[in-house]
């Protein structure tokens, strides 16, 4: 299985693009492993009784091996998703702050629209100024405050748009991690079933009759196609059960 490594100093913002893992290629079933499974089936024939359920040590070992591999994939994926969840928390906090800033700027702009100017002096230095000069100065100050409020509104709208776009991309990447993990785990289950089938054919070759090939039971979380919108939960994985039945 392929893996992704990052230096310890990598920040979340830098690491997010690199966390997009590719689906693992179909796992190989080498000839020596296949021979080992076949030989184990030949060796364990003494444990098999016709028309009975069989759970040999070899089947138990296969179940535990592949359950461990599935759990490894799940935990790695949840670790990656946790990084994206932290990034989502930062983005949503920034979005909330930008929305609050926009509300304040809009309220200030609305107040300035109804703010009347007069020529009354407000400082001792303005007492000797002409009334029209004071009135023009008040108008310029109000226009400057309006322009500043408009700039703050525009900056807040741009920050909201950026945060919403980043949230959408991060949420999509979060779901992508889970979907790719499902693909990787299905490869693992398929390989486990191939090995169980090879072992079973060798184990029951001389029994005759119809044989139900044991399969690795997929954990419940492997059927979860969608992740929660935020804060991935800790999934519990039941122990897979494989039963060999001869008829």
N, C-alpha and C positions, 0 to 999 in steps of 0.2 A: 504494500500500500504506500502511496506517495505521502509525503509530509511537507509542512511548511514551517520554516524556521525564521526567527527574527532576532536581531540583537536586543540586549536588555534595555537599551536606551530608546528604543523605538516608541514614539508617542502614538496615542490612539488615532489621531488625525492622519498620521503617516501610515499606520498599519492597516487601516480599513481597506484600501484598494488591494493590498497584498493578500488579504484574507480570503479572496475569492478562489477557492480550491476547485480543481477540475475533478470530474468523476473518475474514480479509479478504473483502470483497465480490468477486464475480466481476469480473475485470478487463475494462475496456472495450476494444473494438477500433474506434477512431474511423474515420470514413469516409476521412479524408485518409491515415491509415496503410494502410488497405485499398487505396486507389488507388495508393499508393507501392509496395506489394507486387505489385500487378497490373502496374504499369508496369515494375518490375524484371524480372518474368518475361518480358514482351514484349521488353525490351532484351537479355536473356540467351539468347534462342532460338538464337543462333549457336553457343552452347556445347553444345547438346544434339545427341546422335547417337542415332538409334533403336536399340533393343535394346542399350543400353550403360548402365553406371553413371555417374551424373553427380554431381559435387560442385562446384557453382558457388561463386564468392565470396559471393554473396548467402546461400546456405545456410550457408556457414561463418560468416558474420556473425550469422545468426540463432542458430546453435548456441552461439556464444560469448556472445552477449547473454543468452540465457535460462539458460545455465549459470552466468553471473555472478549473475543474479538469484536463482537457486536457492541458490548458495553464500552470498549475502548473507543470505537467510532463515535458512539453517542456522547461520551464525556468530552472528547475533543471538540465535537461540534457545539456542545453547550458552552464550552470555554470560549470559542470564537463568537458565539451569539452574545455571551455576556459582555464582550468588548463592544459589540454593536449596541447593546442595551445601554451601556454607559454613554456611548456617543448620542443615542437617542435622548437620554435624560438631559444632556447638555444642550442639544438642539431645542428641545421643548422648553427648557428654561429660558433660552435666548428668544424663542418665539413669544413666550409670555411677556418677557421684558419689552420686546419690540411692540407688542400689542398695547401694553400699558403706556409706553412712550407715545404711540400714535394717538391714543385717547387723550392724553394730556396735551399734546400739541394741537389737536383739533379743538379741544376746549379753549385753549389759549387763543387760537385763531378766531374762533367764534366770538370770544369776549372782546377781542380787538376790533372786530367789525362793528360792534355797538359802542365802542369807546369814543366818546366825543372829546374834541380838543378845545381848549380855551386859551385866552391870552393872559390869564392871571399869573403873576410872578410867584414862583415857588422857592426862590432863593434870594438872598439879599443882592446878589450881583445882577439879578434880572429886574430889579426895581427901576433902574434907570434906562432899560431897553425899551424901544418902541413896541407898542402892542402888536403890530403886524409882524415884527421880528420874532416876538415870543410865540405868536400863533404859527408862523412858518416852522420854527424850531420844533414845536410840539408835533406838527404834521410829519416832519422828517423822522422824528423819533418813533412815532406810531408806525410809519411805513417800514422803518428798519425792523421793528419788532414783528410786524406782519411777515416780512420777508424771512426773518429768522425762524418764525413758527412754521412757515411754509416749507423751509428747508428741512426742519426737523420732521415734519410730516412725510416728506418725500423719502428721507433717509430711513424712517421707520417702516414705510411701505416696502422699500427695497430689502430691508433686513427681514421682514416677514416673508417676502417672496423667496429669498434665499433659504431661510430656515425651513419653509414648507417643502421646497425642492429637495433639500438635504434629507429631511425626514422621509420623504417618499423613496429616495434612492437607498437610504439606509434600511428602511423597512423591507424593500425589495431584496436587498443583499442578505438580510436576516433570513427571509424565507428561502432564498436560494441556498444558503448553507444547509438548511434542514432538508430541502429536496435532494441536494447532492448527497447528503448523508444517507438518505433512504436508498439511493441508487447503489452506493458503496455497500450498504448492508445487505441488499438483495443479492449482490455478487457473492458476499460471504455465505449467505444461506444456501445459494445455489451450489457452491463448492462443497459445503457440508453435506448437502443431500447427495451429491455425486459420490463422496467418500462413503457415506452410509450405505448407498446402493451397492457399491463395489464390495464392501464388507459383507452385506447381507447375501449377495449372490454366492459368494464363496462359503458363507456360513451354512446356507440352507441347500446347497447344491445337491446333496444326496438324500434330502428328506422327501422330495417329490411333492405333488400337489401344488396348490396356488399359494404364493407367498406375498404378504403385504409388506412392501419395502418401507422401513421406518423413515420418517422425515424429521428434520429439525423444526420444532414449532417456533414460529417467529414471535418475539415479544409483542405485547400490546402496543407499545409506542411506535412500532414499525408501521402500523396502519394509520397513524396520525399524519394526515397530509398537510395540515395547516398548523402553524404555531400561533400561540396567543399574540395579540397585538403588541404586548410589552411584557417584559420580565418573564423569561422562559422558566417554567416550573421544573422541578426535579422529578423526572419520571422514574417509576419503579418498574423493574423488569423481572417477571416471573421466570423461574428456572425452566428452560425448554425441556419437553418430555418427548422421548422417542420410544415407540413401542414396536417390537417385532412380533408379528403374529403369523403363524403358519396354519394353513387350513388343509 
